[in-house]
Every structure is written in structure tokens, then in C-alpha cells.
């Protein structure tokens, strides 16, 4: 397995995030099929569109959906693209 370094969030960036929320860092969801993981990612993006406090970055790699906090910068979030690709 390839190790990929991913950015960390600072505690003060997370003030007010609900326990268990993706805003606290992220989540990994695994599905039976790649179509299911893509459908879930599409659903999340449609639901959160236009609601900045619910926004997140989503990366799909086969049956795996990686969801990461909107508190990351676009550059930091891009590091997760490499992490998702390494799963494949």
C-alpha cells in the first residue's frame, strides 16, 4: 500500500462543527459498486450545493467515497485526490 500524506486541520478551524460531521475532518464510505459510490457523491453534492456550511470535498475511487472537510483549502483538499487514487 502506498502512503500518502494528507493535511490536518487546526482545532480553531473546527469550532462549532457538530460531533460526527465531515466538517471535523472527513469520512470514508465504502459501497458495493462503483456506481453506488458515485451516486452517493452526486447526491451529497446536489444536497449541499448553495449551502456553504454543508459544503465538502468528495473523491470517488471505485467503491470508495472519501469525504473531507470544507475547512481545507482547495490546495489541501487536492492532496486527497492522490489518496483516493492510491486506493484504486
Secondary structure as GFF3:
##gff-version 3
##sequence-region A 1 88
A	DSSP	three_ten_helix	11	14	.	.	.	ID=ss1
A	DSSP	three_ten_helix	22	24	.	.	.	ID=ss2
A	DSSP	beta_strand	26	30	.	.	.	ID=ss3
A	DSSP	alpha_helix	34	48	.	.	.	ID=ss4
A	DSSP	three_ten_helix	52	54	.	.	.	ID=ss5
A	DSSP	beta_strand	56	61	.	.	.	ID=ss6
A	DSSP	beta_strand	64	69	.	.	.	ID=ss7
A	DSSP	alpha_helix	74	87	.	.	.	ID=ss8
###
